[in-house]
Amino acid sequence: MLVSTAGAQAVHPVDQGRPSFPRRFFATGHGVFAVVLALAAALRCLVMLGYDTAQLYWYDSFTYLDTAVHLQPGGAFHPAGYSFFLKLLLPFHSVELVAGVQHVMGIGMGSMIYLVLRRRSLPGWGATPATLPVLFDPAFLRLEHAVLSDTQVIFLVVAALTVLLWRTRPSVRACAAVGLLLALAGLTRTVAVPLLGLVLIHLIIQRAGRRQLIALALAGLLPLAGYAGWYQAHHGRFALSGSDGVALWARTMTFADCSVIKPPDEEAKLCPNGTVVDAASEYVWAADASLNRLPGGRFAHNDLARSFALRAIAAQPLDYLGEVVHDTSLTFAWTPVRHPLRVSPALTFPHGSWPLPAFPLIDKVRGEYDGGIRGMSSVEPYGSVLAAYAYPAVLHGPLFGIVLLLGGLGSIGRRRVALLPWAAAVFLLVAPVAALDFDHRYVLPAIPVACVAAALGVTESRWVRPSAPPGRLA
């Protein structure tokens, strides 16, 4: 019996047995990350619904916003890099929009980490876990929802690292982009400025071309020099901020012994005077501390404070090192510590309401940037859902130590692919402690960079088979 096939659709032999697109997509490992990214985006939507406005802190948030309106460099702690970002959003007059854009930055950070690790031949199951802290840790999401510079500086550092690691040998344009990104990070938080030197050393070790080195240096140093010149025009000093000496002086107050230091008479005014607080950073604000008893305010004596601090470190180097090591070790505590005691580690989402204090600067910013500025409050039922969200505290301490260890081990491998991100993570962890004090907030920029280093370090081990040749996405 003959059966007519007229009109029947022919099936190409290649299509027989071909898996569907979803199966092919998940087989690459990208599907797992897509699910993770969708959950991270949903969590951020929940945060936006769970609070009626962005979190604003006195006095940091308001100095950023005030600088954004008037665009002149402040003479205290903060360079104006974050205020430039706030200036771009000024036409919308909404701090809630600021938080929304920063939540997008958080998603972008997770995506960049994943993409650069896949580019470097890590399988999907290995690249995805490296993104989890920045995507799901409440500490990161709370910063994204606050008018603070932290999210921006982390985003810029991760972006610079992504561009630099995208190819084994970065191009001239890539080096210029890295220099610019790190310069912007340094103008957001001065602690990021030395990363330019770290990357320059990396390129020299990697025997990058002269053009790459020049591109990195020019793109990085010119914006910093331009800003320093702008700062000098307003404050009479070629610098990025007016607080480096004050911060370092506070660091030395936990160990300084003027009988050993023997400072000159002018600097002797800054010796410990019996005031005792529970953390080095608290000396910046302690009204009875020696610096704060001088006329003119603490920042008027920044150069004198720096001179005293450097003299103290030179006279007591082991005491200084001991304080830095001790405070850095707080990072790895099994149970996160309160340091200083007035600050609680941000391991959960807050629930309740937080009114703003009464200060003229707040009224000024409300009138010039966003008339709807108010204290943040939880919104039900979303606020209760966020309050029940649990993120293991152990991930902030011992596991982070393991992540750093993996990155360190990968740094001594044959290709040393993890060396640069690991060195950057260690620097970002230790530098704030060495310059001022330990704070859980200051640890966060080191975490995504350390995760990249650990994941790259794993690729050096023999028990991981690369999913694709270097330089290609699987």
C-alpha positions as CSV (number, residue, x, y, z in Angstrom):
1,M,0.0,0.0,0.0
2,L,1.4,3.3,-1.1
3,V,0.9,6.4,1.1
4,S,1.1,9.8,-0.5
5,T,3.4,12.3,1.1
6,A,2.2,15.2,-1.0
7,G,1.9,18.4,1.1
8,A,3.7,16.9,4.0
9,Q,6.4,19.1,5.6
10,A,9.9,17.7,5.1
11,V,12.1,17.3,8.1
12,H,15.7,18.2,7.7
13,P,18.0,15.4,9.0
14,V,20.0,18.0,11.0
15,D,16.8,19.0,12.9
16,Q,15.9,15.5,14.0
17,G,16.8,15.0,17.6
18,R,17.9,18.7,18.0
19,P,17.2,19.9,21.5
20,S,14.9,22.9,22.0
21,F,16.3,26.4,22.6
22,P,15.6,26.3,26.3
23,R,17.4,23.0,26.7
24,R,20.4,24.4,24.6
25,F,20.4,27.6,26.7
26,F,20.4,25.8,30.0
27,A,23.1,23.4,28.7
28,T,25.5,26.3,28.3
29,G,25.1,27.2,31.9
30,H,23.6,30.6,31.1
31,G,20.1,29.4,32.0
32,V,21.1,29.0,35.7
33,F,22.5,32.5,35.9
34,A,19.4,33.8,34.1
35,V,17.2,32.4,36.8
36,V,19.6,33.8,39.5
37,L,19.5,37.2,37.8
38,A,15.7,37.2,37.6
39,L,15.5,36.4,41.3
40,A,17.9,39.2,42.1
41,A,15.9,41.6,40.0
42,A,12.7,40.5,41.8
43,L,14.4,41.1,45.2
44,R,15.3,44.6,44.2
45,C,11.8,45.3,43.0
46,L,10.6,44.1,46.4
47,V,13.0,46.5,48.1
48,M,11.7,49.4,46.0
49,L,8.1,48.4,47.1
50,G,9.1,47.7,50.7
51,Y,10.3,51.3,51.5
52,D,8.5,54.5,50.7
53,T,11.7,56.4,49.7
54,A,15.4,56.1,49.6
55,Q,17.5,55.9,52.8
56,L,19.2,59.2,53.6
57,Y,21.9,59.5,56.3
58,W,22.8,62.5,58.2
59,Y,25.1,64.0,57.3
60,D,26.7,62.2,54.3
61,S,23.6,61.9,52.0
62,F,22.9,65.6,52.4
63,T,26.4,66.8,51.7
64,Y,26.4,64.7,48.5
65,L,23.1,66.2,47.4
66,D,24.1,69.7,48.3
67,T,27.3,69.4,46.3
68,A,25.3,68.0,43.4
69,V,23.2,71.2,43.3
70,H,26.0,73.7,43.6
71,L,28.9,71.6,42.1
72,Q,31.8,72.8,44.2
73,P,34.2,70.4,46.0
74,G,33.7,70.0,49.7
75,G,36.6,70.6,52.0
76,A,36.0,67.6,54.2
77,F,35.8,63.8,53.6
78,H,33.9,63.4,50.3
79,P,35.3,64.2,46.8
80,A,32.5,65.1,44.3
81,G,32.5,62.1,42.1
82,Y,29.2,60.7,43.5
83,S,27.7,64.2,43.4
84,F,28.4,64.3,39.6
85,F,26.2,61.2,39.3
86,L,23.5,62.8,41.5
87,K,23.8,66.0,39.3
88,L,22.8,63.9,36.2
89,L,19.6,62.9,38.0
90,L,18.8,66.3,39.4
91,P,16.3,67.2,36.6
92,F,14.0,64.4,38.0
93,H,14.2,65.7,41.6
94,S,13.8,62.2,43.0
95,V,16.0,60.4,45.5
96,E,13.8,57.3,44.8
97,L,15.0,57.4,41.2
98,V,18.6,57.5,42.5
99,A,17.9,54.3,44.5
100,G,16.3,52.7,41.4
101,V,19.3,53.5,39.2
102,Q,21.6,52.1,41.9
103,H,19.7,48.9,42.0
104,V,20.2,48.6,38.3
105,M,23.9,49.1,39.0
106,G,23.7,46.1,41.4
107,I,22.3,43.9,38.7
108,G,25.0,45.2,36.4
109,M,27.7,44.2,38.8
110,G,26.5,40.7,39.0
111,S,26.2,40.5,35.2
112,M,29.7,41.8,34.7
113,I,31.2,39.3,37.2
114,Y,29.4,36.5,35.4
115,L,30.4,37.5,31.9
116,V,34.1,38.1,32.6
117,L,34.3,34.7,34.3
118,R,32.6,32.9,31.4
119,R,34.9,34.9,29.1
120,R,37.8,33.5,31.1
121,S,36.6,29.9,30.5
122,L,34.8,29.2,33.8
123,P,31.8,27.0,33.5
124,G,28.4,28.4,34.3
125,W,28.1,26.5,37.6
126,G,31.4,28.0,38.6
127,A,30.8,31.6,37.5
128,T,27.3,31.9,39.0
129,P,28.2,31.4,42.7
130,A,30.7,34.3,42.4
131,T,27.8,36.7,41.7
132,L,25.6,35.6,44.7
133,P,27.0,38.0,47.4
134,V,26.6,41.2,45.3
135,L,23.2,40.0,44.1
136,F,21.6,38.8,47.3
137,D,23.5,40.1,50.3
138,P,21.2,42.7,52.1
139,A,24.3,44.8,52.9
140,F,24.7,45.5,49.1
141,L,21.0,46.0,48.5
142,R,20.8,48.4,51.5
143,L,23.6,50.5,50.0
144,E,21.9,50.5,46.6
145,H,18.8,51.9,48.3
146,A,20.7,54.6,50.1
147,V,22.1,58.0,48.9
148,L,25.7,57.0,49.6
149,S,28.7,56.6,47.3
150,D,29.4,53.0,48.0
151,T,27.4,51.4,45.2
152,Q,29.0,53.7,42.6
153,V,32.6,53.0,43.6
154,I,32.0,49.3,43.7
155,F,30.3,49.4,40.2
156,L,33.2,51.4,38.8
157,V,35.9,49.1,40.2
158,V,34.1,46.0,38.9
159,A,33.6,47.6,35.5
160,A,37.3,48.5,35.3
161,L,38.3,44.9,36.3
162,T,35.8,43.5,33.7
163,V,37.3,45.6,30.9
164,L,40.9,44.8,31.9
165,L,40.3,41.0,32.1
166,W,38.1,40.7,29.0
167,R,41.1,39.9,26.9
168,T,44.4,38.3,27.9
169,R,46.2,41.3,26.4
170,P,44.1,44.5,26.8
171,S,44.0,47.0,23.9
172,V,45.0,50.6,24.1
173,R,41.3,51.6,24.2
174,A,40.6,49.1,26.9
175,C,43.5,50.5,29.0
176,A,42.2,54.0,28.5
177,A,38.7,52.9,29.6
178,V,40.2,51.2,32.7
179,G,42.1,54.3,33.6
180,L,39.1,56.5,33.3
181,L,36.9,54.1,35.3
182,L,39.4,54.0,38.1
183,A,39.8,57.7,38.0
184,L,36.1,58.1,38.5
185,A,36.2,55.5,41.3
186,G,39.0,57.6,42.9
187,L,36.9,60.7,42.6
188,T,34.0,58.8,44.3
189,R,36.2,57.4,47.1
190,T,39.8,58.3,47.4
191,V,40.7,54.8,48.6
192,A,40.3,53.6,45.0
193,V,43.1,56.0,43.6
194,P,46.0,53.6,44.3
195,L,44.3,50.9,42.2
196,L,45.6,52.9,39.2
197,G,49.2,52.1,40.4
198,L,48.3,48.5,41.0
199,V,46.9,48.1,37.5
200,L,50.0,49.8,36.0
201,I,52.3,47.4,37.8
202,H,50.1,44.5,36.5
203,L,50.5,45.7,33.0
204,I,54.2,46.1,33.4
205,I,54.5,42.5,34.7
206,Q,52.4,41.3,31.8
207,R,54.7,43.1,29.4
208,A,51.9,45.2,28.0
209,G,52.9,47.7,25.3
210,R,54.1,51.2,25.9
211,R,50.9,52.6,24.3
212,Q,48.8,50.6,26.7
213,L,50.7,52.0,29.7
214,I,50.5,55.6,28.5
215,A,46.8,55.2,27.8
216,L,46.1,53.9,31.3
217,A,48.3,56.6,32.9
218,L,46.9,59.5,31.0
219,A,43.2,58.5,31.2
220,G,43.6,57.9,34.9
221,L,45.8,60.8,36.0
222,L,44.3,63.6,33.9
223,P,40.8,63.5,35.5
224,L,42.4,63.3,39.0
225,A,44.8,66.2,38.3
226,G,41.9,68.3,36.9
227,Y,39.8,67.7,39.9
228,A,42.7,68.5,42.3
229,G,43.2,71.8,40.4
230,W,39.5,72.5,40.8
231,Y,39.8,71.7,44.5
232,Q,42.8,74.0,44.9
233,A,40.9,76.8,43.3
234,H,38.3,76.5,46.1
235,H,40.4,75.4,49.1
236,G,44.0,76.5,48.3
237,R,45.4,73.0,48.3
238,F,46.1,70.6,45.4
239,A,44.3,67.5,46.7
240,L,41.2,65.4,46.2
241,S,39.8,66.0,49.7
242,G,40.7,67.7,53.0
243,S,40.4,64.7,55.4
244,D,43.3,62.4,54.8
245,G,45.4,63.8,57.6
246,V,42.4,63.8,60.0
247,A,41.6,60.2,59.2
248,L,45.2,59.0,59.7
249,W,45.5,61.0,62.9
250,A,42.4,59.2,64.2
251,R,44.0,55.9,63.3
252,T,47.0,56.6,65.4
253,M,45.0,57.6,68.5
254,T,44.6,53.9,69.4
255,F,48.3,53.5,70.0
256,A,50.1,56.8,69.9
257,D,52.6,57.4,72.8
258,C,54.0,60.9,72.7
259,S,56.9,60.0,75.0
260,V,58.1,57.7,72.2
261,I,57.0,59.9,69.3
262,K,58.5,63.2,70.7
263,P,56.6,65.5,68.4
264,P,57.5,69.2,68.0
265,D,55.5,71.6,70.0
266,E,52.9,72.4,67.3
267,E,52.2,68.7,66.7
268,A,52.2,67.9,70.4
269,K,48.8,69.6,70.7
270,L,47.4,66.5,68.8
271,C,48.7,63.9,71.3
272,P,46.2,61.7,73.1
273,N,44.6,63.7,75.9
274,G,42.9,60.9,77.9
275,T,39.8,60.7,75.7
276,V,39.0,57.1,75.0
277,V,36.4,55.8,72.5
278,D,35.6,52.3,71.2
279,A,37.0,52.6,67.7
280,A,39.7,54.7,65.9
281,S,37.1,56.4,63.6
282,E,35.2,57.7,66.6
283,Y,38.1,60.0,67.4
284,V,37.2,62.1,64.3
285,W,33.9,63.0,66.0
286,A,34.8,62.9,69.7
287,A,34.3,66.5,70.9
288,D,36.9,66.1,73.7
289,A,39.6,64.5,71.4
290,S,42.7,66.7,71.1
291,L,42.2,67.6,67.4
292,N,38.6,68.7,68.0
293,R,39.6,71.0,70.8
294,L,41.7,73.1,68.4
295,P,40.2,76.3,67.1
296,G,38.8,76.4,63.5
297,G,37.4,72.8,63.3
298,R,39.1,69.5,62.7
299,F,39.6,69.9,58.9
300,A,41.4,73.2,59.3
301,H,44.2,71.2,60.8
302,N,44.4,68.4,58.2
303,D,48.0,69.0,57.3
304,L,49.1,69.2,60.9
305,A,47.2,66.0,61.7
306,R,48.9,64.2,58.8
307,S,52.3,65.3,59.9
308,F,51.6,64.0,63.5
309,A,50.2,60.8,62.2
310,L,53.2,60.0,59.9
311,R,55.6,60.8,62.7
312,A,53.6,58.5,65.1
313,I,53.7,55.6,62.5
314,A,57.4,56.1,61.9
315,A,58.1,56.0,65.7
316,Q,55.8,53.1,66.5
317,P,55.5,51.0,63.3
318,L,54.9,47.7,65.1
319,D,52.1,49.2,67.1
320,Y,50.5,50.7,64.0
321,L,50.8,47.3,62.2
322,G,49.3,45.5,65.1
323,E,46.3,47.8,65.1
324,V,45.7,47.4,61.4
325,V,46.0,43.6,61.6
326,H,43.7,43.4,64.6
327,D,41.0,45.6,63.1
328,T,41.3,43.8,59.7
329,S,40.8,40.5,61.4
330,L,37.4,41.6,62.6
331,T,36.3,41.0,59.0
332,F,36.5,37.2,59.5
333,A,34.7,36.9,62.8
334,W,32.2,34.1,62.9
335,T,29.6,36.4,64.4
336,P,29.8,39.9,62.9
337,V,31.0,42.4,65.4
338,R,29.7,45.9,66.2
339,H,32.6,48.2,65.4
340,P,32.2,50.9,66.5
341,L,29.5,49.9,69.0
342,R,26.9,52.3,67.7
343,V,27.0,50.6,64.3
344,S,25.1,47.4,63.6
345,P,26.3,45.1,60.8
346,A,23.7,45.3,58.0
347,L,22.9,41.6,57.7
348,T,19.2,42.0,57.4
349,F,16.7,44.5,55.9
350,P,15.5,47.1,58.4
351,H,11.8,47.3,59.4
352,G,10.1,50.3,60.8
353,S,10.5,54.1,60.3
354,W,13.5,56.4,60.5
355,P,12.6,60.1,60.8
356,L,15.1,62.7,59.7
357,P,16.6,65.1,62.2
358,A,16.0,68.8,62.1
359,F,18.9,70.6,60.4
360,P,19.0,73.6,58.1
361,L,21.0,71.6,55.5
362,I,18.2,69.1,55.2
363,D,15.6,71.8,54.5
364,K,18.0,73.4,52.0
365,V,18.5,70.1,50.1
366,R,14.8,69.4,50.2
367,G,14.1,72.7,48.6
368,E,16.8,72.4,45.9
369,Y,17.0,68.6,45.0
370,D,13.8,66.8,46.0
371,G,10.9,68.4,47.7
372,G,9.6,65.0,48.7
373,I,12.7,64.1,50.9
374,R,11.6,62.5,54.1
375,G,12.5,59.8,56.6
376,M,12.2,56.3,55.2
377,S,9.5,53.9,56.4
378,S,8.6,50.3,55.6
379,V,5.6,49.6,53.4
380,E,3.4,46.6,54.2
381,P,3.2,43.8,53.3
382,Y,6.5,44.1,51.5
383,G,8.4,45.4,54.5
384,S,7.5,42.3,56.6
385,V,8.6,40.0,53.7
386,L,12.0,41.8,53.6
387,A,12.3,41.6,57.4
388,A,11.9,37.8,57.1
389,Y,14.6,37.6,54.4
390,A,17.6,35.7,55.9
391,Y,21.1,35.9,54.6
392,P,23.6,33.7,56.5
393,A,25.9,35.8,58.7
394,V,28.7,33.3,58.2
395,L,29.0,34.4,54.6
396,H,30.4,37.8,55.9
397,G,33.2,36.3,57.9
398,P,34.7,32.8,57.6
399,L,33.4,32.2,54.0
400,F,34.9,35.5,52.9
401,G,38.2,34.4,54.4
402,I,37.9,31.2,52.3
403,V,37.2,33.2,49.2
404,L,40.3,35.3,49.8
405,L,42.3,32.1,50.4
406,L,41.1,30.6,47.1
407,G,42.1,33.8,45.2
408,G,45.5,33.8,46.9
409,L,46.1,30.2,45.9
410,G,45.1,31.0,42.3
411,S,47.5,33.9,42.4
412,I,50.5,31.6,42.7
413,G,49.5,29.3,39.8
414,R,51.3,29.0,36.5
415,R,49.2,31.7,34.8
416,R,48.5,33.8,37.9
417,V,45.2,34.8,36.4
418,A,43.8,35.7,39.8
419,L,46.7,37.8,41.0
420,L,45.4,41.2,40.0
421,P,41.8,40.9,41.3
422,W,43.1,39.2,44.5
423,A,45.7,42.0,45.1
424,A,42.9,44.6,44.5
425,A,40.6,42.8,46.9
426,V,43.3,42.7,49.6
427,F,44.1,46.4,49.1
428,L,40.4,47.4,49.2
429,L,40.0,45.4,52.4
430,V,43.1,46.6,54.3
431,A,43.5,50.2,53.0
432,P,40.5,51.7,54.8
433,V,41.6,50.1,58.0
434,A,45.2,51.4,57.6
435,A,43.9,54.9,56.7
436,L,41.1,55.1,59.3
437,D,39.3,52.1,60.8
438,F,37.4,48.9,60.2
439,D,33.8,49.2,59.2
440,H,31.6,46.5,57.7
441,R,30.6,49.0,55.0
442,Y,34.2,49.5,54.0
443,V,34.6,45.7,53.5
444,L,32.0,45.5,50.8
445,P,34.0,46.8,47.9
446,A,36.5,44.0,48.4
447,I,33.9,41.2,48.3
448,P,32.9,41.1,44.5
449,V,36.6,41.6,43.5
450,A,37.6,38.7,45.8
451,C,34.9,36.5,44.4
452,V,36.3,37.1,40.9
453,A,39.8,36.2,42.1
454,A,38.5,33.1,43.8
455,A,36.6,31.9,40.7
456,L,39.6,32.6,38.5
457,G,41.8,30.8,41.1
458,V,39.6,27.7,40.8
459,T,40.3,27.6,37.0
460,E,44.0,27.0,37.9
461,S,43.1,23.8,39.7
462,R,43.3,20.5,37.8
463,W,39.8,19.4,38.8
464,V,38.0,22.1,36.8
465,R,37.8,21.6,33.1
466,P,37.5,24.9,31.2
467,S,34.2,25.2,29.4
468,A,35.7,27.1,26.5
469,P,39.0,28.4,25.3
470,P,40.2,31.6,27.0
471,G,38.7,34.7,25.3
472,R,35.4,33.0,24.3
473,L,32.0,32.7,25.9
474,A,30.7,29.2,26.2
